[in-house]
Amino acid sequence: MFVIFPSFLVNDLENVLTKVSANDFKKTYGRKKPDKNFNIIFSCKSGRRAHLAQEKAISLGYKSVSRYLGSWLDWEKHTKLSA
């Protein structure tokens, strides 16, 4: 199982992952709170916040953490349809 986190949470990520209860997490984010073995993928606009979020999650003991390197800008560039 995996969860994709928006990286706007980077400033509050430690609190979200360590202090928010599983029930509150589910109510707020609409999915199960990840345990330290979940595959977590971070994404943002350019990749900078996703990188910071990835580092924070790793420092908190999460084991399977990655980020979409180019984030939104890369995805947008590679999915534009020609007119």
mmCIF file of the N, C-alpha and C atoms, coordinates in Angstrom:
data_MODEL
# 
_entry.id   MODEL 
# 
loop_
_atom_site.group_PDB 
_atom_site.id 
_atom_site.type_symbol 
_atom_site.label_atom_id 
_atom_site.label_alt_id 
_atom_site.label_comp_id 
_atom_site.label_asym_id 
_atom_site.label_entity_id 
_atom_site.label_seq_id 
_atom_site.pdbx_PDB_ins_code 
_atom_site.Cartn_x 
_atom_site.Cartn_y 
_atom_site.Cartn_z 
_atom_site.occupancy 
_atom_site.B_iso_or_equiv 
_atom_site.pdbx_formal_charge 
_atom_site.auth_seq_id 
_atom_site.auth_comp_id 
_atom_site.auth_asym_id 
_atom_site.auth_atom_id 
_atom_site.pdbx_PDB_model_num 
ATOM 1   N N  . MET A 1 1  ? 0.842   -1.175 0.000   1.00 0.00 ? 1  MET A N  1 
ATOM 2   C CA . MET A 1 1  ? 0.000   0.000  0.000   1.00 0.00 ? 1  MET A CA 1 
ATOM 3   C C  . MET A 1 1  ? 0.887   1.238  0.000   1.00 0.00 ? 1  MET A C  1 
ATOM 4   N N  . PHE A 1 2  ? 0.415   2.300  -0.632  1.00 0.00 ? 2  PHE A N  1 
ATOM 5   C CA . PHE A 1 2  ? 1.178   3.532  -0.619  1.00 0.00 ? 2  PHE A CA 1 
ATOM 6   C C  . PHE A 1 2  ? 0.243   4.714  -0.434  1.00 0.00 ? 2  PHE A C  1 
ATOM 7   N N  . VAL A 1 3  ? 0.814   5.807  -0.072  1.00 0.00 ? 3  VAL A N  1 
ATOM 8   C CA . VAL A 1 3  ? 0.060   7.047  0.078   1.00 0.00 ? 3  VAL A CA 1 
ATOM 9   C C  . VAL A 1 3  ? 0.880   8.167  -0.541  1.00 0.00 ? 3  VAL A C  1 
ATOM 10  N N  . ILE A 1 4  ? 0.220   9.052  -1.238  1.00 0.00 ? 4  ILE A N  1 
ATOM 11  C CA . ILE A 1 4  ? 0.885   10.217 -1.812  1.00 0.00 ? 4  ILE A CA 1 
ATOM 12  C C  . ILE A 1 4  ? 0.508   11.420 -0.957  1.00 0.00 ? 4  ILE A C  1 
ATOM 13  N N  . PHE A 1 5  ? 1.512   12.084 -0.438  1.00 0.00 ? 5  PHE A N  1 
ATOM 14  C CA . PHE A 1 5  ? 1.295   13.262 0.399   1.00 0.00 ? 5  PHE A CA 1 
ATOM 15  C C  . PHE A 1 5  ? 1.581   14.520 -0.391  1.00 0.00 ? 5  PHE A C  1 
ATOM 16  N N  . PRO A 1 6  ? 0.715   15.508 -0.289  1.00 0.00 ? 6  PRO A N  1 
ATOM 17  C CA . PRO A 1 6  ? 1.076   16.799 -0.860  1.00 0.00 ? 6  PRO A CA 1 
ATOM 18  C C  . PRO A 1 6  ? 2.144   17.420 0.031   1.00 0.00 ? 6  PRO A C  1 
ATOM 19  N N  . SER A 1 7  ? 3.146   17.973 -0.565  1.00 0.00 ? 7  SER A N  1 
ATOM 20  C CA . SER A 1 7  ? 4.270   18.469 0.225   1.00 0.00 ? 7  SER A CA 1 
ATOM 21  C C  . SER A 1 7  ? 4.021   19.802 0.897   1.00 0.00 ? 7  SER A C  1 
ATOM 22  N N  . PHE A 1 8  ? 2.824   20.388 0.694   1.00 0.00 ? 8  PHE A N  1 
ATOM 23  C CA . PHE A 1 8  ? 2.533   21.595 1.463   1.00 0.00 ? 8  PHE A CA 1 
ATOM 24  C C  . PHE A 1 8  ? 2.492   21.262 2.944   1.00 0.00 ? 8  PHE A C  1 
ATOM 25  N N  . LEU A 1 9  ? 2.408   19.995 3.272   1.00 0.00 ? 9  LEU A N  1 
ATOM 26  C CA . LEU A 1 9  ? 2.417   19.559 4.666   1.00 0.00 ? 9  LEU A CA 1 
ATOM 27  C C  . LEU A 1 9  ? 3.812   19.548 5.268   1.00 0.00 ? 9  LEU A C  1 
ATOM 28  N N  . VAL A 1 10 ? 4.828   19.870 4.486   1.00 0.00 ? 10 VAL A N  1 
ATOM 29  C CA . VAL A 1 10 ? 6.199   19.714 4.961   1.00 0.00 ? 10 VAL A CA 1 
ATOM 30  C C  . VAL A 1 10 ? 6.456   20.448 6.273   1.00 0.00 ? 10 VAL A C  1 
ATOM 31  N N  . ASN A 1 11 ? 5.891   21.625 6.450   1.00 0.00 ? 11 ASN A N  1 
ATOM 32  C CA . ASN A 1 11 ? 6.132   22.375 7.686   1.00 0.00 ? 11 ASN A CA 1 
ATOM 33  C C  . ASN A 1 11 ? 5.486   21.731 8.896   1.00 0.00 ? 11 ASN A C  1 
ATOM 34  N N  . ASP A 1 12 ? 4.446   20.947 8.676   1.00 0.00 ? 12 ASP A N  1 
ATOM 35  C CA . ASP A 1 12 ? 3.726   20.316 9.776   1.00 0.00 ? 12 ASP A CA 1 
ATOM 36  C C  . ASP A 1 12 ? 3.837   18.797 9.734   1.00 0.00 ? 12 ASP A C  1 
ATOM 37  N N  . LEU A 1 13 ? 4.733   18.288 8.887   1.00 0.00 ? 13 LEU A N  1 
ATOM 38  C CA . LEU A 1 13 ? 4.809   16.850 8.665   1.00 0.00 ? 13 LEU A CA 1 
ATOM 39  C C  . LEU A 1 13 ? 5.119   16.064 9.931   1.00 0.00 ? 13 LEU A C  1 
ATOM 40  N N  . GLU A 1 14 ? 6.061   16.521 10.716  1.00 0.00 ? 14 GLU A N  1 
ATOM 41  C CA . GLU A 1 14 ? 6.410   15.799 11.938  1.00 0.00 ? 14 GLU A CA 1 
ATOM 42  C C  . GLU A 1 14 ? 5.190   15.684 12.849  1.00 0.00 ? 14 GLU A C  1 
ATOM 43  N N  . ASN A 1 15 ? 4.462   16.757 13.028  1.00 0.00 ? 15 ASN A N  1 
ATOM 44  C CA . ASN A 1 15 ? 3.259   16.728 13.851  1.00 0.00 ? 15 ASN A CA 1 
ATOM 45  C C  . ASN A 1 15 ? 2.216   15.769 13.268  1.00 0.00 ? 15 ASN A C  1 
ATOM 46  N N  . VAL A 1 16 ? 1.996   15.851 11.964  1.00 0.00 ? 16 VAL A N  1 
ATOM 47  C CA . VAL A 1 16 ? 0.998   15.000 11.307  1.00 0.00 ? 16 VAL A CA 1 
ATOM 48  C C  . VAL A 1 16 ? 1.355   13.519 11.470  1.00 0.00 ? 16 VAL A C  1 
ATOM 49  N N  . LEU A 1 17 ? 2.624   13.185 11.298  1.00 0.00 ? 17 LEU A N  1 
ATOM 50  C CA . LEU A 1 17 ? 3.014   11.777 11.353  1.00 0.00 ? 17 LEU A CA 1 
ATOM 51  C C  . LEU A 1 17 ? 3.199   11.236 12.765  1.00 0.00 ? 17 LEU A C  1 
ATOM 52  N N  . THR A 1 18 ? 3.458   12.112 13.733  1.00 0.00 ? 18 THR A N  1 
ATOM 53  C CA . THR A 1 18 ? 3.746   11.610 15.073  1.00 0.00 ? 18 THR A CA 1 
ATOM 54  C C  . THR A 1 18 ? 2.667   11.903 16.108  1.00 0.00 ? 18 THR A C  1 
ATOM 55  N N  . LYS A 1 19 ? 1.877   12.961 15.909  1.00 0.00 ? 19 LYS A N  1 
ATOM 56  C CA . LYS A 1 19 ? 0.941   13.351 16.964  1.00 0.00 ? 19 LYS A CA 1 
ATOM 57  C C  . LYS A 1 19 ? -0.532  13.241 16.594  1.00 0.00 ? 19 LYS A C  1 
ATOM 58  N N  . VAL A 1 20 ? -0.856  13.267 15.323  1.00 0.00 ? 20 VAL A N  1 
ATOM 59  C CA . VAL A 1 20 ? -2.250  13.167 14.900  1.00 0.00 ? 20 VAL A CA 1 
ATOM 60  C C  . VAL A 1 20 ? -2.689  11.708 15.034  1.00 0.00 ? 20 VAL A C  1 
ATOM 61  N N  . SER A 1 21 ? -3.834  11.490 15.679  1.00 0.00 ? 21 SER A N  1 
ATOM 62  C CA . SER A 1 21 ? -4.333  10.125 15.863  1.00 0.00 ? 21 SER A CA 1 
ATOM 63  C C  . SER A 1 21 ? -4.741  9.519  14.521  1.00 0.00 ? 21 SER A C  1 
ATOM 64  N N  . ALA A 1 22 ? -4.815  8.205  14.480  1.00 0.00 ? 22 ALA A N  1 
ATOM 65  C CA . ALA A 1 22 ? -5.221  7.514  13.255  1.00 0.00 ? 22 ALA A CA 1 
ATOM 66  C C  . ALA A 1 22 ? -6.624  7.949  12.826  1.00 0.00 ? 22 ALA A C  1 
ATOM 67  N N  . ASN A 1 23 ? -7.535  8.110  13.787  1.00 0.00 ? 23 ASN A N  1 
ATOM 68  C CA . ASN A 1 23 ? -8.898  8.539  13.465  1.00 0.00 ? 23 ASN A CA 1 
ATOM 69  C C  . ASN A 1 23 ? -8.920  9.950  12.896  1.00 0.00 ? 23 ASN A C  1 
ATOM 70  N N  . ASP A 1 24 ? -8.195  10.868 13.524  1.00 0.00 ? 24 ASP A N  1 
ATOM 71  C CA . ASP A 1 24 ? -8.156  12.249 13.030  1.00 0.00 ? 24 ASP A CA 1 
ATOM 72  C C  . ASP A 1 24 ? -7.485  12.328 11.664  1.00 0.00 ? 24 ASP A C  1 
ATOM 73  N N  . PHE A 1 25 ? -6.459  11.521 11.471  1.00 0.00 ? 25 PHE A N  1 
ATOM 74  C CA . PHE A 1 25 ? -5.775  11.482 10.180  1.00 0.00 ? 25 PHE A CA 1 
ATOM 75  C C  . PHE A 1 25 ? -6.757  11.046 9.095   1.00 0.00 ? 25 PHE A C  1 
ATOM 76  N N  . LYS A 1 26 ? -7.503  9.988  9.358   1.00 0.00 ? 26 LYS A N  1 
ATOM 77  C CA . LYS A 1 26 ? -8.474  9.461  8.395   1.00 0.00 ? 26 LYS A CA 1 
ATOM 78  C C  . LYS A 1 26 ? -9.543  10.513 8.080   1.00 0.00 ? 26 LYS A C  1 
ATOM 79  N N  . LYS A 1 27 ? -10.032 11.196 9.099   1.00 0.00 ? 27 LYS A N  1 
ATOM 80  C CA . LYS A 1 27 ? -11.053 12.240 8.899   1.00 0.00 ? 27 LYS A CA 1 
ATOM 81  C C  . LYS A 1 27 ? -10.505 13.389 8.059   1.00 0.00 ? 27 LYS A C  1 
ATOM 82  N N  . THR A 1 28 ? -9.296  13.798 8.342   1.00 0.00 ? 28 THR A N  1 
ATOM 83  C CA . THR A 1 28 ? -8.709  14.964 7.675   1.00 0.00 ? 28 THR A CA 1 
ATOM 84  C C  . THR A 1 28 ? -8.254  14.660 6.253   1.00 0.00 ? 28 THR A C  1 
ATOM 85  N N  . TYR A 1 29 ? -7.579  13.516 6.053   1.00 0.00 ? 29 TYR A N  1 
ATOM 86  C CA . TYR A 1 29 ? -6.949  13.223 4.764   1.00 0.00 ? 29 TYR A CA 1 
ATOM 87  C C  . TYR A 1 29 ? -7.664  12.150 3.949   1.00 0.00 ? 29 TYR A C  1 
ATOM 88  N N  . GLY A 1 30 ? -8.705  11.531 4.538   1.00 0.00 ? 30 GLY A N  1 
ATOM 89  C CA . GLY A 1 30 ? -9.491  10.560 3.789   1.00 0.00 ? 30 GLY A CA 1 
ATOM 90  C C  . GLY A 1 30 ? -8.803  9.243  3.500   1.00 0.00 ? 30 GLY A C  1 
ATOM 91  N N  . ARG A 1 31 ? -7.779  8.933  4.255   1.00 0.00 ? 31 ARG A N  1 
ATOM 92  C CA . ARG A 1 31 ? -7.075  7.652  4.070   1.00 0.00 ? 31 ARG A CA 1 
ATOM 93  C C  . ARG A 1 31 ? -6.441  7.229  5.387   1.00 0.00 ? 31 ARG A C  1 
ATOM 94  N N  . LYS A 1 32 ? -6.068  5.968  5.442   1.00 0.00 ? 32 LYS A N  1 
ATOM 95  C CA . LYS A 1 32 ? -5.440  5.417  6.639   1.00 0.00 ? 32 LYS A CA 1 
ATOM 96  C C  . LYS A 1 32 ? -4.104  6.110  6.911   1.00 0.00 ? 32 LYS A C  1 
ATOM 97  N N  . LYS A 1 33 ? -3.826  6.351  8.171   1.00 0.00 ? 33 LYS A N  1 
ATOM 98  C CA . LYS A 1 33 ? -2.539  6.937  8.547   1.00 0.00 ? 33 LYS A CA 1 
ATOM 99  C C  . LYS A 1 33 ? -1.433  5.920  8.248   1.00 0.00 ? 33 LYS A C  1 
ATOM 100 N N  . PRO A 1 34 ? -0.391  6.339  7.545   1.00 0.00 ? 34 PRO A N  1 
ATOM 101 C CA . PRO A 1 34 ? 0.669   5.390  7.189   1.00 0.00 ? 34 PRO A CA 1 
ATOM 102 C C  . PRO A 1 34 ? 1.504   4.990  8.405   1.00 0.00 ? 34 PRO A C  1 
ATOM 103 N N  . ASP A 1 35 ? 1.858   3.708  8.430   1.00 0.00 ? 35 ASP A N  1 
ATOM 104 C CA . ASP A 1 35 ? 2.821   3.294  9.444   1.00 0.00 ? 35 ASP A CA 1 
ATOM 105 C C  . ASP A 1 35 ? 4.212   3.417  8.818   1.00 0.00 ? 35 ASP A C  1 
ATOM 106 N N  . LYS A 1 36 ? 5.225   3.069  9.552   1.00 0.00 ? 36 LYS A N  1 
ATOM 107 C CA . LYS A 1 36 ? 6.596   3.305  9.083   1.00 0.00 ? 36 LYS A CA 1 
ATOM 108 C C  . LYS A 1 36 ? 7.027   2.395  7.941   1.00 0.00 ? 36 LYS A C  1 
ATOM 109 N N  . ASN A 1 37 ? 6.162   1.432  7.558   1.00 0.00 ? 37 ASN A N  1 
ATOM 110 C CA . ASN A 1 37 ? 6.489   0.549  6.444   1.00 0.00 ? 37 ASN A CA 1 
ATOM 111 C C  . ASN A 1 37 ? 5.691   0.853  5.182   1.00 0.00 ? 37 ASN A C  1 
ATOM 112 N N  . PHE A 1 38 ? 4.798   1.830  5.236   1.00 0.00 ? 38 PHE A N  1 
ATOM 113 C CA . PHE A 1 38 ? 4.034   2.226  4.047   1.00 0.00 ? 38 PHE A CA 1 
ATOM 114 C C  . PHE A 1 38 ? 4.980   2.798  3.013   1.00 0.00 ? 38 PHE A C  1 
ATOM 115 N N  . ASN A 1 39 ? 4.633   2.626  1.760   1.00 0.00 ? 39 ASN A N  1 
ATOM 116 C CA . ASN A 1 39 ? 5.330   3.331  0.686   1.00 0.00 ? 39 ASN A CA 1 
ATOM 117 C C  . ASN A 1 39 ? 4.719   4.726  0.625   1.00 0.00 ? 39 ASN A C  1 
ATOM 118 N N  . ILE A 1 40 ? 5.528   5.742  0.846   1.00 0.00 ? 40 ILE A N  1 
ATOM 119 C CA . ILE A 1 40 ? 5.056   7.121  0.823   1.00 0.00 ? 40 ILE A CA 1 
ATOM 120 C C  . ILE A 1 40 ? 5.759   7.852  -0.313  1.00 0.00 ? 40 ILE A C  1 
ATOM 121 N N  . ILE A 1 41 ? 4.969   8.549  -1.120  1.00 0.00 ? 41 ILE A N  1 
ATOM 122 C CA . ILE A 1 41 ? 5.506   9.325  -2.234  1.00 0.00 ? 41 ILE A CA 1 
ATOM 123 C C  . ILE A 1 41 ? 5.120   10.781 -2.011  1.00 0.00 ? 41 ILE A C  1 
ATOM 124 N N  . PHE A 1 42 ? 6.108   11.663 -2.027  1.00 0.00 ? 42 PHE A N  1 
ATOM 125 C CA . PHE A 1 42 ? 5.847   13.085 -1.874  1.00 0.00 ? 42 PHE A CA 1 
ATOM 126 C C  . PHE A 1 42 ? 5.899   13.766 -3.230  1.00 0.00 ? 42 PHE A C  1 
ATOM 127 N N  . SER A 1 43 ? 5.084   14.799 -3.374  1.00 0.00 ? 43 SER A N  1 
ATOM 128 C CA . SER A 1 43 ? 5.021   15.553 -4.608  1.00 0.00 ? 43 SER A CA 1 
ATOM 129 C C  . SER A 1 43 ? 4.740   17.014 -4.270  1.00 0.00 ? 43 SER A C  1 
ATOM 130 N N  . CYS A 1 44 ? 5.193   17.906 -5.110  1.00 0.00 ? 44 CYS A N  1 
ATOM 131 C CA . CYS A 1 44 ? 4.897   19.336 -4.956  1.00 0.00 ? 44 CYS A CA 1 
ATOM 132 C C  . CYS A 1 44 ? 4.967   19.962 -6.342  1.00 0.00 ? 44 CYS A C  1 
ATOM 133 N N  . LYS A 1 45 ? 5.185   21.244 -6.422  1.00 0.00 ? 45 LYS A N  1 
ATOM 134 C CA . LYS A 1 45 ? 5.228   21.891 -7.735  1.00 0.00 ? 45 LYS A CA 1 
ATOM 135 C C  . LYS A 1 45 ? 6.546   21.635 -8.467  1.00 0.00 ? 45 LYS A C  1 
ATOM 136 N N  . SER A 1 46 ? 7.663   21.864 -7.785  1.00 0.00 ? 46 SER A N  1 
ATOM 137 C CA . SER A 1 46 ? 8.954   21.760 -8.472  1.00 0.00 ? 46 SER A CA 1 
ATOM 138 C C  . SER A 1 46 ? 9.850   20.631 -7.957  1.00 0.00 ? 46 SER A C  1 
ATOM 139 N N  . GLY A 1 47 ? 9.548   20.099 -6.793  1.00 0.00 ? 47 GLY A N  1 
ATOM 140 C CA . GLY A 1 47 ? 10.364  19.037 -6.210  1.00 0.00 ? 47 GLY A CA 1 
ATOM 141 C C  . GLY A 1 47 ? 11.092  19.440 -4.940  1.00 0.00 ? 47 GLY A C  1 
ATOM 142 N N  . ARG A 1 48 ? 11.210  20.740 -4.680  1.00 0.00 ? 48 ARG A N  1 
ATOM 143 C CA . ARG A 1 48 ? 11.958  21.225 -3.510  1.00 0.00 ? 48 ARG A CA 1 
ATOM 144 C C  . ARG A 1 48 ? 11.297  20.807 -2.198  1.00 0.00 ? 48 ARG A C  1 
ATOM 145 N N  . ARG A 1 49 ? 10.003  21.103 -2.044  1.00 0.00 ? 49 ARG A N  1 
ATOM 146 C CA . ARG A 1 49 ? 9.308   20.728 -0.809  1.00 0.00 ? 49 ARG A CA 1 
ATOM 147 C C  . ARG A 1 49 ? 9.171   19.215 -0.682  1.00 0.00 ? 49 ARG A C  1 
ATOM 148 N N  . ALA A 1 50 ? 9.017   18.533 -1.812  1.00 0.00 ? 50 ALA A N  1 
ATOM 149 C CA . ALA A 1 50 ? 8.938   17.075 -1.777  1.00 0.00 ? 50 ALA A CA 1 
ATOM 150 C C  . ALA A 1 50 ? 10.237  16.494 -1.225  1.00 0.00 ? 50 ALA A C  1 
ATOM 151 N N  . HIS A 1 51 ? 11.358  17.084 -1.609  1.00 0.00 ? 51 HIS A N  1 
ATOM 152 C CA . HIS A 1 51 ? 12.659  16.642 -1.111  1.00 0.00 ? 51 HIS A CA 1 
ATOM 153 C C  . HIS A 1 51 ? 12.754  16.854 0.404   1.00 0.00 ? 51 HIS A C  1 
ATOM 154 N N  . LEU A 1 52 ? 12.326  18.031 0.876   1.00 0.00 ? 52 LEU A N  1 
ATOM 155 C CA . LEU A 1 52 ? 12.362  18.319 2.315   1.00 0.00 ? 52 LEU A CA 1 
ATOM 156 C C  . LEU A 1 52 ? 11.442  17.366 3.082   1.00 0.00 ? 52 LEU A C  1 
ATOM 157 N N  . ALA A 1 53 ? 10.273  17.097 2.521   1.00 0.00 ? 53 ALA A N  1 
ATOM 158 C CA . ALA A 1 53 ? 9.333   16.185 3.163   1.00 0.00 ? 53 ALA A CA 1 
ATOM 159 C C  . ALA A 1 53 ? 9.907   14.770 3.224   1.00 0.00 ? 53 ALA A C  1 
ATOM 160 N N  . GLN A 1 54 ? 10.548  14.346 2.148   1.00 0.00 ? 54 GLN A N  1 
ATOM 161 C CA . GLN A 1 54 ? 11.172  13.023 2.119   1.00 0.00 ? 54 GLN A CA 1 
ATOM 162 C C  . GLN A 1 54 ? 12.245  12.918 3.205   1.00 0.00 ? 54 GLN A C  1 
ATOM 163 N N  . GLU A 1 55 ? 13.082  13.911 3.310   1.00 0.00 ? 55 GLU A N  1 
ATOM 164 C CA . GLU A 1 55 ? 14.132  13.900 4.339   1.00 0.00 ? 55 GLU A CA 1 
ATOM 165 C C  . GLU A 1 55 ? 13.535  13.857 5.743   1.00 0.00 ? 55 GLU A C  1 
ATOM 166 N N  . LYS A 1 56 ? 12.462  14.623 5.974   1.00 0.00 ? 56 LYS A N  1 
ATOM 167 C CA . LYS A 1 56 ? 11.823  14.648 7.291   1.00 0.00 ? 56 LYS A CA 1 
ATOM 168 C C  . LYS A 1 56 ? 11.231  13.276 7.619   1.00 0.00 ? 56 LYS A C  1 
ATOM 169 N N  . ALA A 1 57 ? 10.531  12.673 6.682   1.00 0.00 ? 57 ALA A N  1 
ATOM 170 C CA . ALA A 1 57 ? 9.928   11.359 6.929   1.00 0.00 ? 57 ALA A CA 1 
ATOM 171 C C  . ALA A 1 57 ? 10.998  10.314 7.231   1.00 0.00 ? 57 ALA A C  1 
ATOM 172 N N  . ILE A 1 58 ? 12.091  10.346 6.500   1.00 0.00 ? 58 ILE A N  1 
ATOM 173 C CA . ILE A 1 58 ? 13.196  9.406  6.750   1.00 0.00 ? 58 ILE A CA 1 
ATOM 174 C C  . ILE A 1 58 ? 13.757  9.631  8.154   1.00 0.00 ? 58 ILE A C  1 
ATOM 175 N N  . SER A 1 59 ? 13.904  10.899 8.534   1.00 0.00 ? 59 SER A N  1 
ATOM 176 C CA . SER A 1 59 ? 14.443  11.192 9.871   1.00 0.00 ? 59 SER A CA 1 
ATOM 177 C C  . SER A 1 59 ? 13.488  10.722 10.975  1.00 0.00 ? 59 SER A C  1 
ATOM 178 N N  . LEU A 1 60 ? 12.206  10.592 10.647  1.00 0.00 ? 60 LEU A N  1 
ATOM 179 C CA . LEU A 1 60 ? 11.219  10.106 11.615  1.00 0.00 ? 60 LEU A CA 1 
ATOM 180 C C  . LEU A 1 60 ? 11.112  8.579  11.625  1.00 0.00 ? 60 LEU A C  1 
ATOM 181 N N  . GLY A 1 61 ? 11.915  7.919  10.800  1.00 0.00 ? 61 GLY A N  1 
ATOM 182 C CA . GLY A 1 61 ? 11.956  6.460  10.801  1.00 0.00 ? 61 GLY A CA 1 
ATOM 183 C C  . GLY A 1 61 ? 11.122  5.773  9.743   1.00 0.00 ? 61 GLY A C  1 
ATOM 184 N N  . TYR A 1 62 ? 10.545  6.532  8.809   1.00 0.00 ? 62 TYR A N  1 
ATOM 185 C CA . TYR A 1 62 ? 9.786   5.906  7.722   1.00 0.00 ? 62 TYR A CA 1 
ATOM 186 C C  . TYR A 1 62 ? 10.774  5.275  6.752   1.00 0.00 ? 62 TYR A C  1 
ATOM 187 N N  . LYS A 1 63 ? 10.469  4.050  6.345   1.00 0.00 ? 63 LYS A N  1 
ATOM 188 C CA . LYS A 1 63 ? 11.460  3.237  5.639   1.00 0.00 ? 63 LYS A CA 1 
ATOM 189 C C  . LYS A 1 63 ? 11.341  3.237  4.114   1.00 0.00 ? 63 LYS A C  1 
ATOM 190 N N  . SER A 1 64 ? 10.159  3.467  3.598   1.00 0.00 ? 64 SER A N  1 
ATOM 191 C CA . SER A 1 64 ? 9.954   3.390  2.154   1.00 0.00 ? 64 SER A CA 1 
ATOM 192 C C  . SER A 1 64 ? 9.389   4.721  1.664   1.00 0.00 ? 64 SER A C  1 
ATOM 193 N N  . VAL A 1 65 ? 10.271  5.700  1.544   1.00 0.00 ? 65 VAL A N  1 
ATOM 194 C CA . VAL A 1 65 ? 9.868   7.059  1.226   1.00 0.00 ? 65 VAL A CA 1 
ATOM 195 C C  . VAL A 1 65 ? 10.538  7.496  -0.070  1.00 0.00 ? 65 VAL A C  1 
ATOM 196 N N  . SER A 1 66 ? 9.764   8.085  -0.961  1.00 0.00 ? 66 SER A N  1 
ATOM 197 C CA . SER A 1 66 ? 10.342  8.593  -2.204  1.00 0.00 ? 66 SER A CA 1 
ATOM 198 C C  . SER A 1 66 ? 9.629   9.880  -2.584  1.00 0.00 ? 66 SER A C  1 
ATOM 199 N N  . ARG A 1 67 ? 10.074  10.463 -3.685  1.00 0.00 ? 67 ARG A N  1 
ATOM 200 C CA . ARG A 1 67 ? 9.438   11.676 -4.184  1.00 0.00 ? 67 ARG A CA 1 
ATOM 201 C C  . ARG A 1 67 ? 9.439   11.632 -5.702  1.00 0.00 ? 67 ARG A C  1 
ATOM 202 N N  . TYR A 1 68 ? 8.463   12.291 -6.267  1.00 0.00 ? 68 TYR A N  1 
ATOM 203 C CA . TYR A 1 68 ? 8.426   12.456 -7.711  1.00 0.00 ? 68 TYR A CA 1 
ATOM 204 C C  . TYR A 1 68 ? 9.405   13.581 -8.014  1.00 0.00 ? 68 TYR A C  1 
ATOM 205 N N  . LEU A 1 69 ? 10.559  13.235 -8.559  1.00 0.00 ? 69 LEU A N  1 
ATOM 206 C CA . LEU A 1 69 ? 11.672  14.172 -8.697  1.00 0.00 ? 69 LEU A CA 1 
ATOM 207 C C  . LEU A 1 69 ? 11.313  15.480 -9.382  1.00 0.00 ? 69 LEU A C  1 
ATOM 208 N N  . GLY A 1 70 ? 10.607  15.441 -10.460 1.00 0.00 ? 70 GLY A N  1 
ATOM 209 C CA . GLY A 1 70 ? 10.272  16.674 -11.159 1.00 0.00 ? 70 GLY A CA 1 
ATOM 210 C C  . GLY A 1 70 ? 8.982   17.296 -10.676 1.00 0.00 ? 70 GLY A C  1 
ATOM 211 N N  . SER A 1 71 ? 8.247   16.551 -9.900  1.00 0.00 ? 71 SER A N  1 
ATOM 212 C CA . SER A 1 71 ? 6.965   16.955 -9.353  1.00 0.00 ? 71 SER A CA 1 
ATOM 213 C C  . SER A 1 71 ? 6.037   17.497 -10.431 1.00 0.00 ? 71 SER A C  1 
ATOM 214 N N  . TRP A 1 72 ? 5.163   18.416 -10.052 1.00 0.00 ? 72 TRP A N  1 
ATOM 215 C CA . TRP A 1 72 ? 4.116   18.897 -10.953 1.00 0.00 ? 72 TRP A CA 1 
ATOM 216 C C  . TRP A 1 72 ? 4.671   19.463 -12.257 1.00 0.00 ? 72 TRP A C  1 
ATOM 217 N N  . LEU A 1 73 ? 5.729   20.249 -12.190 1.00 0.00 ? 73 LEU A N  1 
ATOM 218 C CA . LEU A 1 73 ? 6.249   20.867 -13.406 1.00 0.00 ? 73 LEU A CA 1 
ATOM 219 C C  . LEU A 1 73 ? 6.696   19.820 -14.420 1.00 0.00 ? 73 LEU A C  1 
ATOM 220 N N  . ASP A 1 74 ? 7.325   18.758 -13.960 1.00 0.00 ? 74 ASP A N  1 
ATOM 221 C CA . ASP A 1 74 ? 7.759   17.683 -14.847 1.00 0.00 ? 74 ASP A CA 1 
ATOM 222 C C  . ASP A 1 74 ? 6.558   16.934 -15.422 1.00 0.00 ? 74 ASP A C  1 
ATOM 223 N N  . TRP A 1 75 ? 5.606   16.607 -14.567 1.00 0.00 ? 75 TRP A N  1 
ATOM 224 C CA . TRP A 1 75 ? 4.419   15.888 -15.012 1.00 0.00 ? 75 TRP A CA 1 
ATOM 225 C C  . TRP A 1 75 ? 3.674   16.707 -16.059 1.00 0.00 ? 75 TRP A C  1 
ATOM 226 N N  . GLU A 1 76 ? 3.505   17.999 -15.781 1.00 0.00 ? 76 GLU A N  1 
ATOM 227 C CA . GLU A 1 76 ? 2.789   18.876 -16.715 1.00 0.00 ? 76 GLU A CA 1 
ATOM 228 C C  . GLU A 1 76 ? 3.514   18.937 -18.073 1.00 0.00 ? 76 GLU A C  1 
ATOM 229 N N  . LYS A 1 77 ? 4.818   19.062 -18.041 1.00 0.00 ? 77 LYS A N  1 
ATOM 230 C CA . LYS A 1 77 ? 5.616   19.143 -19.266 1.00 0.00 ? 77 LYS A CA 1 
ATOM 231 C C  . LYS A 1 77 ? 5.468   17.891 -20.116 1.00 0.00 ? 77 LYS A C  1 
ATOM 232 N N  . HIS A 1 78 ? 5.399   16.740 -19.467 1.00 0.00 ? 78 HIS A N  1 
ATOM 233 C CA . HIS A 1 78 ? 5.351   15.472 -20.206 1.00 0.00 ? 78 HIS A CA 1 
ATOM 234 C C  . HIS A 1 78 ? 3.942   14.994 -20.520 1.00 0.00 ? 78 HIS A C  1 
ATOM 235 N N  . THR A 1 79 ? 2.938   15.718 -20.094 1.00 0.00 ? 79 THR A N  1 
ATOM 236 C CA . THR A 1 79 ? 1.564   15.281 -20.380 1.00 0.00 ? 79 THR A CA 1 
ATOM 237 C C  . THR A 1 79 ? 0.775   16.278 -21.193 1.00 0.00 ? 79 THR A C  1 
ATOM 238 N N  . LYS A 1 80 ? 1.396   17.335 -21.666 1.00 0.00 ? 80 LYS A N  1 
ATOM 239 C CA . LYS A 1 80 ? 0.687   18.320 -22.495 1.00 0.00 ? 80 LYS A CA 1 
ATOM 240 C C  . LYS A 1 80 ? 0.272   17.672 -23.815 1.00 0.00 ? 80 LYS A C  1 
ATOM 241 N N  . LEU A 1 81 ? -0.950  17.897 -24.155 1.00 0.00 ? 81 LEU A N  1 
ATOM 242 C CA . LEU A 1 81 ? -1.452  17.393 -25.440 1.00 0.00 ? 81 LEU A CA 1 
ATOM 243 C C  . LEU A 1 81 ? -1.265  18.468 -26.488 1.00 0.00 ? 81 LEU A C  1 
ATOM 244 N N  . SER A 1 82 ? -0.889  18.048 -27.678 1.00 0.00 ? 82 SER A N  1 
ATOM 245 C CA . SER A 1 82 ? -0.739  19.046 -28.735 1.00 0.00 ? 82 SER A CA 1 
ATOM 246 C C  . SER A 1 82 ? -2.124  19.467 -29.230 1.00 0.00 ? 82 SER A C  1 
ATOM 247 N N  . ALA A 1 83 ? -2.244  20.754 -29.551 1.00 0.00 ? 83 ALA A N  1 
ATOM 248 C CA . ALA A 1 83 ? -3.555  21.308 -29.942 1.00 0.00 ? 83 ALA A CA 1 
ATOM 249 C C  . ALA A 1 83 ? -3.876  21.009 -31.383 1.00 0.00 ? 83 ALA A C  1 
# 
